[in-house]
Amino acid sequence: MQSGTTRVVNDGAELQVEWLGDGPTLLMIAGGGGTGVRYAEVARHLADGHRVVWYDRRCCGASTGNREANGDMAQQASDAAAVIAAMGDGRADVFGNSSGANIALKLAVDHPQAVNRVIVHEPPVLPLLDDGAEWIAYSDKVVETFASAGPMPALGMFLSEIVGHSGPPPGPRPDPKDMVFFLSRELPVFCRFAPDLNRLRANGVAMVTAAGRDSADAYYARTARLLAQELPCPYHAFSGHHFSFGDAPEVYARDIRAALALAGA
């Protein structure tokens, strides 16, 4: 089975990229903390039918970038498109979880030629919710807590609203500096992101939205169901919770396969 590591240069950053397996490319985009290694175990269970690609987002993990710059959704989508182009296929299936799902949505809006099927798992597209302003305000309080009290109280506040799982996310722990970057530079931007639904409909990208059953009516699960209605597109209920790629990778991989099948060939 093939595996490898490479560096992809895009818009002032060098992105650390890894892959495992043989077959059509499946790009997996990480959420807060930005390191792709969280998907390595899931990749082992998908690699018999896909070349699974994961990468450290700019300013995270082994990737470089300007840590003084605020997050930029268009730039994040451009980074993902650059990774797809570097893998040689020209197009890829794409999976994103949490803020990685927001990036996947922006990728489908800005670079539809780069994607085949997109799985959007629990995207925090807060402006789409009826109570979205309340959740944006809550995210701003997390950022304010980071500024006044530091990363651990802010992270605790952020994780307190995760439904179906308590404690730190399972799987590899992100470097503290990556969580600092997320809390200070990315969260204020990601929580305000609303995908252009008209562009998504017009682009015709095959899409499936998804949320874990244990996530119940968490804000990031409600967004997945709302998107499925608005686009419209299929919805797939994953097993587990927001971070189940870390503690149930084999089951998570089965759900990804099922979601890809729902999206079509």
ZADO-1210 file (C-alpha; in nm, 4 decimals, padded with zeros to 6 digits):
<atoms>
<atom x="00.0000" y="00.0000" z="00.0000" code="MET" pos="1"/>
<atom x="00.1401" y="00.3360" z="-00.0987" code="GLN" pos="2"/>
<atom x="00.2021" y="00.6160" z="00.1491" code="SER" pos="3"/>
<atom x="00.3930" y="00.9404" z="00.1385" code="GLY" pos="4"/>
<atom x="00.4572" y="01.2913" z="00.2578" code="THR" pos="5"/>
<atom x="00.5061" y="01.6090" z="00.0600" code="THR" pos="6"/>
<atom x="00.5003" y="01.9870" z="00.0976" code="ARG" pos="7"/>
<atom x="00.2595" y="02.2046" z="-00.1001" code="VAL" pos="8"/>
<atom x="00.3261" y="02.5770" z="-00.1364" code="VAL" pos="9"/>
<atom x="00.0269" y="02.8092" z="-00.1629" code="ASN" pos="10"/>
<atom x="-00.0226" y="03.1789" z="-00.0945" code="ASP" pos="11"/>
<atom x="00.2717" y="03.2291" z="00.1376" code="GLY" pos="12"/>
<atom x="00.2456" y="02.9004" z="00.3281" code="ALA" pos="13"/>
<atom x="00.4019" y="02.5550" z="00.3010" code="GLU" pos="14"/>
<atom x="00.1486" y="02.2849" z="00.3820" code="LEU" pos="15"/>
<atom x="00.2528" y="01.9484" z="00.5221" code="GLN" pos="16"/>
<atom x="00.0611" y="01.6782" z="00.3312" code="VAL" pos="17"/>
<atom x="00.0441" y="01.3021" z="00.3952" code="GLU" pos="18"/>
<atom x="-00.1383" y="01.0214" z="00.2195" code="TRP" pos="19"/>
<atom x="-00.2099" y="00.6522" z="00.2494" code="LEU" pos="20"/>
<atom x="-00.3655" y="00.4008" z="00.0128" code="GLY" pos="21"/>
<atom x="-00.4492" y="00.3468" z="-00.3511" code="ASP" pos="22"/>
<atom x="-00.7401" y="00.4677" z="-00.5573" code="GLY" pos="23"/>
<atom x="-00.9302" y="00.7908" z="-00.6085" code="PRO" pos="24"/>
<atom x="-00.8206" y="01.0754" z="-00.3840" code="THR" pos="25"/>
<atom x="-01.0194" y="01.1462" z="-00.0694" code="LEU" pos="26"/>
<atom x="-00.9080" y="01.4702" z="00.0985" code="LEU" pos="27"/>
<atom x="-00.9836" y="01.5043" z="00.4699" code="MET" pos="28"/>
<atom x="-00.9877" y="01.8575" z="00.6162" code="ILE" pos="29"/>
<atom x="-00.9267" y="01.9095" z="00.9861" code="ALA" pos="30"/>
<atom x="-01.1210" y="02.1437" z="01.2115" code="GLY" pos="31"/>
<atom x="-00.9965" y="02.3433" z="01.5113" code="GLY" pos="32"/>
<atom x="-00.6293" y="02.2833" z="01.5821" code="GLY" pos="33"/>
<atom x="-00.5790" y="02.2137" z="01.2152" code="GLY" pos="34"/>
<atom x="-00.3602" y="01.9010" z="01.2188" code="THR" pos="35"/>
<atom x="-00.4497" y="01.6233" z="00.9792" code="GLY" pos="36"/>
<atom x="-00.2981" y="01.3444" z="01.1889" code="VAL" pos="37"/>
<atom x="-00.6312" y="01.3114" z="01.3697" code="ARG" pos="38"/>
<atom x="-00.7541" y="01.1263" z="01.0585" code="TYR" pos="39"/>
<atom x="-00.4631" y="00.8823" z="01.0306" code="ALA" pos="40"/>
<atom x="-00.6481" y="00.5916" z="01.1944" code="GLU" pos="41"/>
<atom x="-00.9611" y="00.6540" z="00.9875" code="VAL" pos="42"/>
<atom x="-00.7385" y="00.6566" z="00.6785" code="ALA" pos="43"/>
<atom x="-00.6122" y="00.3052" z="00.7561" code="ARG" pos="44"/>
<atom x="-00.9705" y="00.1785" z="00.7259" code="HIS" pos="45"/>
<atom x="-01.0355" y="00.3650" z="00.3996" code="LEU" pos="46"/>
<atom x="-00.7054" y="00.3086" z="00.2237" code="ALA" pos="47"/>
<atom x="-00.8067" y="-00.0116" z="00.0441" code="ASP" pos="48"/>
<atom x="-01.0318" y="00.1902" z="-00.1870" code="GLY" pos="49"/>
<atom x="-00.8967" y="00.5438" z="-00.1709" code="HIS" pos="50"/>
<atom x="-00.5787" y="00.7408" z="-00.1583" code="ARG" pos="51"/>
<atom x="-00.6631" y="00.9201" z="00.1652" code="VAL" pos="52"/>
<atom x="-00.4933" y="01.2589" z="00.1935" code="VAL" pos="53"/>
<atom x="-00.4701" y="01.4736" z="00.5041" code="TRP" pos="54"/>
<atom x="-00.2758" y="01.7900" z="00.5702" code="TYR" pos="55"/>
<atom x="-00.1872" y="02.0378" z="00.8412" code="ASP" pos="56"/>
<atom x="-00.3747" y="02.3571" z="00.7695" code="ARG" pos="57"/>
<atom x="-00.1679" y="02.6761" z="00.7413" code="ARG" pos="58"/>
<atom x="-00.0110" y="02.7884" z="01.0699" code="CYS" pos="59"/>
<atom x="-00.0872" y="02.4475" z="01.2251" code="CYS" pos="60"/>
<atom x="00.1271" y="02.1419" z="01.2911" code="GLY" pos="61"/>
<atom x="00.4197" y="02.1183" z="01.0508" code="ALA" pos="62"/>
<atom x="00.2744" y="02.3744" z="00.8087" code="SER" pos="63"/>
<atom x="00.3876" y="02.7352" z="00.7948" code="THR" pos="64"/>
<atom x="00.2041" y="03.0634" z="00.7519" code="GLY" pos="65"/>
<atom x="00.1531" y="03.4019" z="00.9080" code="ASN" pos="66"/>
<atom x="00.0317" y="03.3450" z="01.2640" code="ARG" pos="67"/>
<atom x="-00.0417" y="03.7153" z="01.3040" code="GLU" pos="68"/>
<atom x="-00.3031" y="03.7081" z="01.0271" code="ALA" pos="69"/>
<atom x="-00.6691" y="03.6367" z="01.0954" code="ASN" pos="70"/>
<atom x="-00.8325" y="03.3327" z="00.9412" code="GLY" pos="71"/>
<atom x="-00.9494" y="03.3667" z="00.5833" code="ASP" pos="72"/>
<atom x="-01.2066" y="03.1241" z="00.4442" code="MET" pos="73"/>
<atom x="-01.1182" y="03.1898" z="00.0794" code="ALA" pos="74"/>
<atom x="-00.7518" y="03.1277" z="00.1575" code="GLN" pos="75"/>
<atom x="-00.8360" y="02.8060" z="00.3411" code="GLN" pos="76"/>
<atom x="-01.0354" y="02.6852" z="00.0395" code="ALA" pos="77"/>
<atom x="-00.7482" y="02.7819" z="-00.1896" code="SER" pos="78"/>
<atom x="-00.5097" y="02.5779" z="00.0266" code="ASP" pos="79"/>
<atom x="-00.7354" y="02.2721" z="-00.0024" code="ALA" pos="80"/>
<atom x="-00.7594" y="02.3165" z="-00.3805" code="ALA" pos="81"/>
<atom x="-00.3798" y="02.3439" z="-00.4009" code="ALA" pos="82"/>
<atom x="-00.3417" y="02.0148" z="-00.2122" code="VAL" pos="83"/>
<atom x="-00.5848" y="01.8452" z="-00.4512" code="ILE" pos="84"/>
<atom x="-00.3961" y="01.9815" z="-00.7515" code="ALA" pos="85"/>
<atom x="-00.0633" y="01.8630" z="-00.6104" code="ALA" pos="86"/>
<atom x="-00.1905" y="01.5065" z="-00.5710" code="MET" pos="87"/>
<atom x="-00.2192" y="01.4818" z="-00.9486" code="GLY" pos="88"/>
<atom x="-00.5819" y="01.3757" z="-00.9959" code="ASP" pos="89"/>
<atom x="-00.7175" y="01.7249" z="-01.0504" code="GLY" pos="90"/>
<atom x="-01.0332" y="01.6362" z="-00.8559" code="ARG" pos="91"/>
<atom x="-01.1017" y="01.4672" z="-00.5250" code="ALA" pos="92"/>
<atom x="-01.3744" y="01.3545" z="-00.2931" code="ASP" pos="93"/>
<atom x="-01.3618" y="01.5750" z="00.0150" code="VAL" pos="94"/>
<atom x="-01.4525" y="01.5213" z="00.3796" code="PHE" pos="95"/>
<atom x="-01.4531" y="01.7950" z="00.6432" code="GLY" pos="96"/>
<atom x="-01.5478" y="01.7892" z="01.0097" code="ASN" pos="97"/>
<atom x="-01.6407" y="02.0943" z="01.2182" code="SER" pos="98"/>
<atom x="-01.4587" y="02.4048" z="01.0893" code="SER" pos="99"/>
<atom x="-01.3003" y="02.1700" z="00.8347" code="GLY" pos="100"/>
<atom x="-01.6542" y="02.1166" z="00.7067" code="ALA" pos="101"/>
<atom x="-01.6900" y="02.4931" z="00.6660" code="ASN" pos="102"/>
<atom x="-01.3721" y="02.4909" z="00.4585" code="ILE" pos="103"/>
<atom x="-01.5113" y="02.2050" z="00.2485" code="ALA" pos="104"/>
<atom x="-01.8227" y="02.4135" z="00.1812" code="LEU" pos="105"/>
<atom x="-01.6129" y="02.7128" z="00.0776" code="LYS" pos="106"/>
<atom x="-01.4056" y="02.4835" z="-00.1452" code="LEU" pos="107"/>
<atom x="-01.7240" y="02.3643" z="-00.3182" code="ALA" pos="108"/>
<atom x="-01.8302" y="02.7277" z="-00.3702" code="VAL" pos="109"/>
<atom x="-01.4969" y="02.8673" z="-00.4930" code="ASP" pos="110"/>
<atom x="-01.3365" y="02.5654" z="-00.6614" code="HIS" pos="111"/>
<atom x="-01.6124" y="02.3292" z="-00.7781" code="PRO" pos="112"/>
<atom x="-01.3868" y="02.1997" z="-01.0560" code="GLN" pos="113"/>
<atom x="-01.1589" y="02.0502" z="-00.7883" code="ALA" pos="114"/>
<atom x="-01.4183" y="01.8329" z="-00.6158" code="VAL" pos="115"/>
<atom x="-01.6287" y="01.5293" z="-00.6981" code="ASN" pos="116"/>
<atom x="-01.8278" y="01.4554" z="-00.3825" code="ARG" pos="117"/>
<atom x="-01.8244" y="01.6483" z="-00.0547" code="VAL" pos="118"/>
<atom x="-01.9170" y="01.5208" z="00.2924" code="ILE" pos="119"/>
<atom x="-01.9882" y="01.8016" z="00.5376" code="VAL" pos="120"/>
<atom x="-01.9845" y="01.6681" z="00.8958" code="HIS" pos="121"/>
<atom x="-02.1263" y="01.8974" z="01.1659" code="GLU" pos="122"/>
<atom x="-02.0409" y="02.2342" z="01.0096" code="PRO" pos="123"/>
<atom x="-02.0680" y="02.5362" z="01.2449" code="PRO" pos="124"/>
<atom x="-02.2298" y="02.7620" z="00.9845" code="VAL" pos="125"/>
<atom x="-02.3937" y="02.9624" z="01.2603" code="LEU" pos="126"/>
<atom x="-02.5513" y="03.2443" z="01.0551" code="PRO" pos="127"/>
<atom x="-02.7894" y="02.9903" z="00.8987" code="LEU" pos="128"/>
<atom x="-02.9529" y="02.9065" z="01.2336" code="LEU" pos="129"/>
<atom x="-03.2519" y="03.0912" z="01.3748" code="ASP" pos="130"/>
<atom x="-03.0529" y="03.1300" z="01.6976" code="ASP" pos="131"/>
<atom x="-02.7242" y="03.1771" z="01.5134" code="GLY" pos="132"/>
<atom x="-02.6632" y="03.5233" z="01.6588" code="ALA" pos="133"/>
<atom x="-02.6666" y="03.3719" z="02.0076" code="GLU" pos="134"/>
<atom x="-02.4087" y="03.1112" z="01.9105" code="TRP" pos="135"/>
<atom x="-02.1878" y="03.3694" z="01.7424" code="ILE" pos="136"/>
<atom x="-02.2053" y="03.5734" z="02.0627" code="ALA" pos="137"/>
<atom x="-02.1106" y="03.2638" z="02.2603" code="TYR" pos="138"/>
<atom x="-01.8109" y="03.2070" z="02.0309" code="SER" pos="139"/>
<atom x="-01.7092" y="03.5692" z="02.0867" code="ASP" pos="140"/>
<atom x="-01.7234" y="03.5065" z="02.4626" code="LYS" pos="141"/>
<atom x="-01.4864" y="03.2113" z="02.4124" code="VAL" pos="142"/>
<atom x="-01.2463" y="03.4436" z="02.2309" code="VAL" pos="143"/>
<atom x="-01.2810" y="03.7056" z="02.5060" code="GLU" pos="144"/>
<atom x="-01.2124" y="03.4381" z="02.7680" code="THR" pos="145"/>
<atom x="-00.8980" y="03.3417" z="02.5814" code="PHE" pos="146"/>
<atom x="-00.7830" y="03.7038" z="02.5810" code="ALA" pos="147"/>
<atom x="-00.8537" y="03.7572" z="02.9512" code="SER" pos="148"/>
<atom x="-00.7839" y="03.4166" z="03.1070" code="ALA" pos="149"/>
<atom x="-00.5794" y="03.2144" z="02.8602" code="GLY" pos="150"/>
<atom x="-00.6298" y="02.9093" z="02.6391" code="PRO" pos="151"/>
<atom x="-00.7357" y="02.6444" z="02.8907" code="MET" pos="152"/>
<atom x="-01.0415" y="02.8283" z="03.0310" code="PRO" pos="153"/>
<atom x="-01.1397" y="02.9284" z="02.6768" code="ALA" pos="154"/>
<atom x="-01.1010" y="02.5761" z="02.5447" code="LEU" pos="155"/>
<atom x="-01.3004" y="02.4414" z="02.8388" code="GLY" pos="156"/>
<atom x="-01.5788" y="02.6863" z="02.7603" code="MET" pos="157"/>
<atom x="-01.5727" y="02.5891" z="02.3935" code="PHE" pos="158"/>
<atom x="-01.5812" y="02.2139" z="02.4680" code="LEU" pos="159"/>
<atom x="-01.8601" y="02.2517" z="02.7252" code="SER" pos="160"/>
<atom x="-02.1096" y="02.2848" z="02.4385" code="GLU" pos="161"/>
<atom x="-01.9998" y="01.9596" z="02.2707" code="ILE" pos="162"/>
<atom x="-02.2869" y="01.7133" z="02.3038" code="VAL" pos="163"/>
<atom x="-02.2399" y="01.3381" z="02.3517" code="GLY" pos="164"/>
<atom x="-01.8778" y="01.3554" z="02.4635" code="HIS" pos="165"/>
<atom x="-01.7079" y="01.5006" z="02.7684" code="SER" pos="166"/>
<atom x="-01.3454" y="01.5865" z="02.8248" code="GLY" pos="167"/>
<atom x="-01.0688" y="01.6520" z="02.5727" code="PRO" pos="168"/>
<atom x="-01.1193" y="01.5304" z="02.2149" code="PRO" pos="169"/>
<atom x="-00.9948" y="01.1735" z="02.1718" code="PRO" pos="170"/>
<atom x="-00.7011" y="01.0958" z="01.9465" code="GLY" pos="171"/>
<atom x="-00.3773" y="01.2876" z="01.8941" code="PRO" pos="172"/>
<atom x="-00.3594" y="01.6075" z="02.0958" code="ARG" pos="173"/>
<atom x="-00.2936" y="01.9253" z="01.8973" code="PRO" pos="174"/>
<atom x="00.0038" y="02.1385" z="01.9903" code="ASP" pos="175"/>
<atom x="-00.1100" y="02.4089" z="02.2358" code="PRO" pos="176"/>
<atom x="00.0128" y="02.6790" z="01.9974" code="LYS" pos="177"/>
<atom x="-00.2285" y="02.5475" z="01.7329" code="ASP" pos="178"/>
<atom x="-00.5223" y="02.5790" z="01.9712" code="MET" pos="179"/>
<atom x="-00.4062" y="02.9303" z="02.0592" code="VAL" pos="180"/>
<atom x="-00.4123" y="03.0132" z="01.6885" code="PHE" pos="181"/>
<atom x="-00.7608" y="02.8645" z="01.6534" code="PHE" pos="182"/>
<atom x="-00.9025" y="03.0491" z="01.9535" code="LEU" pos="183"/>
<atom x="-00.7478" y="03.3840" z="01.8681" code="SER" pos="184"/>
<atom x="-00.7347" y="03.3968" z="01.4867" code="ARG" pos="185"/>
<atom x="-00.9687" y="03.1380" z="01.3355" code="GLU" pos="186"/>
<atom x="-01.2736" y="03.1001" z="01.5590" code="LEU" pos="187"/>
<atom x="-01.3959" y="03.4617" z="01.5128" code="PRO" pos="188"/>
<atom x="-01.3946" y="03.4067" z="01.1349" code="VAL" pos="189"/>
<atom x="-01.5163" y="03.0467" z="01.1160" code="PHE" pos="190"/>
<atom x="-01.8152" y="03.1097" z="01.3443" code="CYS" pos="191"/>
<atom x="-01.9395" y="03.3843" z="01.1106" code="ARG" pos="192"/>
<atom x="-01.9062" y="03.1849" z="00.7904" code="PHE" pos="193"/>
<atom x="-02.2212" y="03.1280" z="00.5871" code="ALA" pos="194"/>
<atom x="-02.1857" y="02.9369" z="00.2598" code="PRO" pos="195"/>
<atom x="-02.3331" y="03.0845" z="-00.0552" code="ASP" pos="196"/>
<atom x="-02.6239" y="02.8446" z="-00.0970" code="LEU" pos="197"/>
<atom x="-02.7155" y="02.9760" z="-00.4407" code="ASN" pos="198"/>
<atom x="-02.3621" y="02.9125" z="-00.5653" code="ARG" pos="199"/>
<atom x="-02.3617" y="02.5662" z="-00.4113" code="LEU" pos="200"/>
<atom x="-02.6860" y="02.4812" z="-00.5889" code="ARG" pos="201"/>
<atom x="-02.5610" y="02.6243" z="-00.9187" code="ALA" pos="202"/>
<atom x="-02.2215" y="02.4534" z="-00.8990" code="ASN" pos="203"/>
<atom x="-02.3870" y="02.1134" z="-00.8865" code="GLY" pos="204"/>
<atom x="-02.1301" y="01.9554" z="-00.6545" code="VAL" pos="205"/>
<atom x="-02.2576" y="01.6246" z="-00.5152" code="ALA" pos="206"/>
<atom x="-02.2879" y="01.6810" z="-00.1421" code="MET" pos="207"/>
<atom x="-02.3953" y="01.4955" z="00.1709" code="VAL" pos="208"/>
<atom x="-02.4337" y="01.6594" z="00.5095" code="THR" pos="209"/>
<atom x="-02.3860" y="01.4565" z="00.8250" code="ALA" pos="210"/>
<atom x="-02.3986" y="01.4660" z="01.2029" code="ALA" pos="211"/>
<atom x="-02.3372" y="01.2102" z="01.4753" code="GLY" pos="212"/>
<atom x="-02.6403" y="01.0566" z="01.6434" code="ARG" pos="213"/>
<atom x="-02.4910" y="01.1366" z="01.9835" code="ASP" pos="214"/>
<atom x="-02.4662" y="01.5022" z="01.8839" code="SER" pos="215"/>
<atom x="-02.8469" y="01.5197" z="01.9055" code="ALA" pos="216"/>
<atom x="-02.9601" y="01.8814" z="01.8682" code="ASP" pos="217"/>
<atom x="-02.6238" y="02.0501" z="01.9172" code="ALA" pos="218"/>
<atom x="-02.5952" y="02.3671" z="01.7116" code="TYR" pos="219"/>
<atom x="-02.3417" y="02.2063" z="01.4758" code="TYR" pos="220"/>
<atom x="-02.5729" y="01.9077" z="01.4191" code="ALA" pos="221"/>
<atom x="-02.8750" y="02.1246" z="01.3478" code="ARG" pos="222"/>
<atom x="-02.6762" y="02.3075" z="01.0801" code="THR" pos="223"/>
<atom x="-02.6097" y="01.9795" z="00.9002" code="ALA" pos="224"/>
<atom x="-02.9788" y="01.8951" z="00.8860" code="ARG" pos="225"/>
<atom x="-03.0691" y="02.2495" z="00.7831" code="LEU" pos="226"/>
<atom x="-02.8170" y="02.2470" z="00.4986" code="LEU" pos="227"/>
<atom x="-02.9575" y="01.9193" z="00.3707" code="ALA" pos="228"/>
<atom x="-03.3017" y="02.0799" z="00.3508" code="GLN" pos="229"/>
<atom x="-03.1839" y="02.4058" z="00.1968" code="GLU" pos="230"/>
<atom x="-02.9586" y="02.2742" z="-00.0804" code="LEU" pos="231"/>
<atom x="-03.1269" y="02.0123" z="-00.0949" code="PRO" pos="232"/>
<atom x="-02.8973" y="01.7115" z="-00.0590" code="CYS" pos="233"/>
<atom x="-02.8872" y="01.3772" z="00.1248" code="PRO" pos="234"/>
<atom x="-02.8263" y="01.3668" z="00.4993" code="TYR" pos="235"/>
<atom x="-02.6430" y="01.0809" z="00.6709" code="HIS" pos="236"/>
<atom x="-02.6533" y="01.0128" z="01.0447" code="ALA" pos="237"/>
<atom x="-02.3065" y="00.9065" z="01.1591" code="PHE" pos="238"/>
<atom x="-02.2551" y="00.6927" z="01.4656" code="SER" pos="239"/>
<atom x="-02.1038" y="00.8681" z="01.7636" code="GLY" pos="240"/>
<atom x="-02.0262" y="01.2296" z="01.8399" code="HIS" pos="241"/>
<atom x="-01.8330" y="01.5312" z="01.7125" code="HIS" pos="242"/>
<atom x="-01.4933" y="01.3676" z="01.7658" code="PHE" pos="243"/>
<atom x="-01.5674" y="01.0023" z="01.6873" code="SER" pos="244"/>
<atom x="-01.2857" y="00.9895" z="01.4321" code="PHE" pos="245"/>
<atom x="-01.0632" y="00.9689" z="01.7416" code="GLY" pos="246"/>
<atom x="-01.2272" y="00.6911" z="01.9449" code="ASP" pos="247"/>
<atom x="-01.4158" y="00.4885" z="01.6812" code="ALA" pos="248"/>
<atom x="-01.2129" y="00.5217" z="01.3575" code="PRO" pos="249"/>
<atom x="-01.3326" y="00.1978" z="01.1964" code="GLU" pos="250"/>
<atom x="-01.6993" y="00.2876" z="01.2458" code="VAL" pos="251"/>
<atom x="-01.6284" y="00.6422" z="01.1321" code="TYR" pos="252"/>
<atom x="-01.4693" y="00.5102" z="00.8131" code="ALA" pos="253"/>
<atom x="-01.7786" y="00.2971" z="00.7435" code="ARG" pos="254"/>
<atom x="-01.9942" y="00.6063" z="00.7788" code="ASP" pos="255"/>
<atom x="-01.7730" y="00.7982" z="00.5357" code="ILE" pos="256"/>
<atom x="-01.8107" y="00.5171" z="00.2815" code="ARG" pos="257"/>
<atom x="-02.1879" y="00.5195" z="00.3308" code="ALA" pos="258"/>
<atom x="-02.2029" y="00.8967" z="00.2867" code="ALA" pos="259"/>
<atom x="-01.9966" y="00.8792" z="-00.0323" code="LEU" pos="260"/>
<atom x="-02.2360" y="00.6169" z="-00.1666" code="ALA" pos="261"/>
<atom x="-02.5294" y="00.8475" z="-00.0895" code="LEU" pos="262"/>
<atom x="-02.3605" y="01.1226" z="-00.2883" code="ALA" pos="263"/>
<atom x="-02.3429" y="00.8987" z="-00.5949" code="GLY" pos="264"/>
<atom x="-02.0638" y="00.7872" z="-00.8269" code="ALA" pos="265"/>
</atoms>
